Amino acid sequence: MNSKDYITLEEEFGAHNYHPLDVVIDRAQGVWVHDCEGNKYLDFLAAYSAVNQGHCHPRIVAAMTEQAQKVALTSRAFRNTQLPLLEKELCELLGYDMMLPMNSGAEAVETALKAARKWGYTVKNVPEDQAEIIVCADNFHGRTIAIVGMSTEAQYRDGFGPFTPGFKVIPYGDVAALKAAITPNTVAFLVEPIQGESGVRIPPEGYLKEAADICKSSNVLLMADEIQSGLGRSGKLLAHHWDVIRADVVIIGKALSGGMYPVSAVLSDRDVLGVFKPGDHGSTFGGNPLACAVAREALRVIVDEKLCERSHEMGNYLKEKLQDFKSPHIQEVRGRGLFIGVELKESAGGARRFCEQLKEKGVLCKETHTHVIRLAPPLVIERPEIDFAIDQLEAVLS
């Protein structure tokens, strides 16, 4: 079968909830992917930051293969040898008392929401069913009913109501709005240190530090959604570390497995995650030994190969080159590490056509929010590969 055959099958039998570029990837290694016809492309999306360690990293593949031959799933009805080790290693790496494993990022966000509410009732003594959680406009935390209910994107909400109450939306990056929104019933502030889906938006300098101070003085949990921005993507292990703060709750996923398996987690201290008792929350696959073995090796790769440092260095280089472009289409280039958004002018006619042209030149990236090209290659990328991408981007954008 060729690419056209696969596309025809997907269009006929698959629900049309995505609008992918028409490239059918058959195999991948590192930063390169190949289609069915053998054409080679530089991956500049990294599966929305899930493949920070590069495609099919040999160490992660080996860990997965070894564990798959032993035991893949026990459910949490029994214990396994891998979960305790992941719990210890992840807590020590990120500096928290406890972690709770899940599978997808959306599941981890839901877990954090439940933890915040239960903490509010059992620790902060908020009246029953009155807990409030503050979120930001243009957020993206996943696709569940509760999460789309707190979204400001009309399409994410259209046709899916009624929605879960208890959420208050404020502008992103607005400290005064956060302070004004807090009431005695506020239990948490959920925020992305970098808003990826809305166009790689960076908050004002010092915003997260001020938000953390406000939350602390108001006895409100600061919950950082680091699913896209975390684990090296921004040039630090967690993006909110740029503000030299420690969130009360951290949500991670995607690169936690190097793209090899769905793994996510919520981390916090004992007074927050300790509110869960047996039967309060769970997942059949969450914390399974295959997932944990994969995640343990994926984390070691980030540390051993200094991927945070590489992201910082390569990201600065790429951003500087992009900012030097003499392009009639570019409005702004922004980002941290290898998490970069190229916002185009309205007159450019949208980002999709540029992504399609880049595909023809051997670089795969994706538009977001119509007018932004998101650039987020695997963190293992090297200078010659960055230079190749820069040449193609300059040719297309100028």
ABEGO torsion letter per residue (X at the ends): XBAAAAAAAAAAABBBABBBBBBBBABBBEABBBBAAGBBBBBAAGGGGAAAAEBGBAAAAAAAAAAAAABABAEAABBBAAAAAAAAAAAAAAGBABBBBBABAAAAAAAAAAAAAAAAAAAAGBBBGABBBBBBBGBBAEABAAAAAABABAAAABGAOBBBBGBBBBBBGBAAAAAAABBAABABBBBBABBAAAGGBBBBBGAAAAAAAAAAAAGBBBBBBAAAABGGAAGBABAAAAAGBBBABBBBBGAAAGGABBBBBBBBBAAAAAABBBGABEBAABGBAAAAAAAAAAAAAAAAAGAAAAAAAAAAAAAAAAAABBBAABABBBEBEABBBBBBBAAAGEAAAAAAAAAAAGBBBBBBGGABBBBBBBAABBAAAAAAAAAAAAAAAX
